[in-house]
């Protein structure tokens, strides 16, 4: 099925509304996590960044 292109003003509206939802969702998610859970998430993210950095330099 071919995708139809949205008019620019409608596409811009959806882009702005979508970015709002991501910001709200992240804040609410962080409010519900314990400090230990946040720490685990941060450690996992840091490990992923470091593993990518090693591959990029080769």
N, C-alpha and C positions, 0 to 999 in steps of 0.2 A: 504494500500500500504506500503510495507517495505521500510525503508530508507536505502540508500546506504551510506557507510562510505567513506568520502573523504580521499585521500592520505594525510599524515601528512603535507607535504610541502604546499599543497593547503589550508588545514584547517588553517595553521599558517598565510598564506597570507591574507585570509578573516578575521581572528581575528584581525590582525594589521590594515587592512583597515577600519574595522568596528569601532575600537576605535578612529580612526582619525575623522570620521564623527561625532561622539558624542561630541567630544571636540570642533569642529568647530560650530556645531549647538547650543551648549550651549552659546558660546561666542556671536554669532549673535543674539540669543534670548535676552540675557541680554542687548545688545546694543539698542534694540528696546523698552525695557520696561522703563517706567517712574520710578523715585525713589519711588513713592507711590506704584506702582505695585510690585516692588522688595520687599518692606517692607511687603506688604500683603502676598506675597509668603513665606517670611522668617518666619513671625508669624505663618502661617498655618503649616509650616514644624516643627517649635519648638513645637507647640501644639501637633502635631502627635507624636513627639519623647517623650514628657512628658507623653502622654496617654499610650504609650507602656511601658514606664518605670514603671508605676504604676501597670500594669498587670503582669509584669515579677516578681515582688517581692512577689506576693501572692502565 
